[in-house]
């Protein structure tokens, strides 16, 4: 039986299917979409991929993504460079920035410690953080890894490493999400919310 | 506030978000995936898009996708070229081929008549079908558009156009899907299943 689609079309389906969360059916739909684009648009798509891959690298200071020499936040003079918020992934920077509350700078680890997935301290940008703390005057380091087992373990590990530098290390507050309902809070969250209670 | 991601990364997110069924969050995840690929892999992705867009065109005979001069099915000497199965989309060819029952050739309309979406006869590959029937000896034309309003209307329209050629025009059978349950058959399907009943 001859192949059902031309080889170069099958190749594009396979490429799309290799993306996370894209199944064979969706990949086929995406490939048909590419075929239906005006040729200039398809070229622009390909160019955007190359462009992004070639230009985007990590900021030498905070390890966040940038296509300049240093990232926009590290370059900014309006940010407090003595306050460093440590996050696992570049997208976490976006989440925190959206709150418009934080005016310090960041450090992106590019992952969390995960023995199960063989991710140890050497796979993360931990050395870069220690070098930063040794070289610059730092007043506070806020651990903003996710409040799960791996995120907690990573925060704990880092806080021990940072102890010798005598810098204040804090952790984001745990508790009931704003706008949520006590009824839906799981036991662990409720426990942390009680532990973290503050006088009114 | 500075932009949260570098411009060339935002551009890639926007490209992915322009694909059908891909939301902003998925687009972000896909863009991060591209960034995590080895550079050669990202280049290969871009090249596959260009390659597919440049090489793949429609077969001059059956209008199915091909990257050769004619498609593999039209080139095959083992297929019955006097039997033409008319389908709406290239992916329908794949569905019918999977049954391994059909040995004729195809004609892909690239859509169905849809006055709502302003798709009339001139937007479909209908002229090419009529030219084929006029030029080649054709014994049967099987209408295999979807069994819905637009698919039925398109099949009906084509069968009228083909009447002057004196060729036999058939329609795929309607009925209860194999492995399904009578309980779940809707009224219209049940009606068609009764109408189309055959002696055992």
Interface residues (C-beta under 8 A of the other chain):
Chain A: X1 X2 X3 X4 X5 X6 X7 X8 X9 X11 X12 X15 X19 X20 X21 X22 X26 X28 X29 X30 X31 X32 X33 X34 X35 X37 X39 X42 X43 X44 X45 X46 X47 X48 X49 X50 X51 X52 X53 X54 X55 X56 X65 X66 X67 X68 X71 X72 X73 X76 X90 X91 X93 X94 X97 X100
Chain B: X1 X2 X3 X4 X5 X6 X7 X8 X9 X11 X12 X15 X19 X20 X21 X22 X26 X28 X29 X30 X31 X32 X33 X34 X35 X37 X39 X42 X43 X44 X45 X46 X47 X48 X49 X50 X51 X52 X53 X54 X55 X56 X65 X66 X67 X68 X71 X72 X73 X76 X90 X91 X93 X94 X97 X100
